[in-house]
């Protein structure tokens, strides 16, 4: 893992593009999100706060569910446990920037949508006076190996050893300026070949143990479910967890465009597909649907709130609808 002050190397052209993307996204978020989310809003997953604080004597009208029974027994005087308000809690992002995110066939690249989601999270967090930090994961630098089968390997030179570790930690800090610096660091991260260990990335949010807060995992979740489901569930023991799944429409169905050359971004392997075959397109759509259903089941079983953002839809509107649903669920006493 890189040290907190270390940046992964960024090419000048990529740095310029990252800056342009950040500027555009911040303008979109500031104008649209503030306009659509009217009122005093302190976070994406709002609530009265549930981190245990100090105890005080019971007063008429206090919620009996917050009774501090050990202190009550010791003092023989009823006590209740205070809770830390949401505005005092931290938000942490686990940002997946593996090679599969460097793809897009619609309005946005998937990586741009990842940065967009991080931008919205940062805006909502600092707007409420909270601190926000992030851990960022990219490929290992070594292309993933796949079985030969009927795949045709892309001719290329042997991969060079990676110069930096695949994880970057950005400390949690309050303030708009600090959040913008974090977003620039995320946007400027160079995507490398190979697969990100999503489970290890999520586990970084559990080390060191932190006070209860909000944890947001932004990924396409294309890594094997068994590799990340348990870390997400573990994360949910202490934090409110939001999983933001980034999807491109071509990952759900193939277009009828004749022979199409597909490349695995994590291994560099090429394969030609005859998309004019309706049976193949149907099989592809069914397999993609099963994959997405498995992802949704795993997140639901882990107790995480689940938001799916697509590169071909209005992601800001999708996010606002999700926020509104969360607020409504909280007022009714239910979550997720």
Secondary structure by P-SEA (a helix, b strand, c coil): cccccccccccaaaaaaaaaaaaaaaaaaacccccccccccccccccccccccccccccccccccccaaaaaaaaccbbbbbbbccccbbbbbbcccccccccccccccaaaaaaaaaaaaaaaaaaabbbbbbbbbccccccbbbbcccccccccccccccccccbbbbcccccaaaaaaaaaaaaaccccccccaaaaaaaccccccccbbbbbbbccccccccccaaaaaaaacccbbbbbbbbcccccccccccbbbbbcccccbbbbbccccaaaaaaaaaaaaaaaaaaaaaaaaabbbbbbbbcccaaaaaaaaaaaaaaaaaaacccc
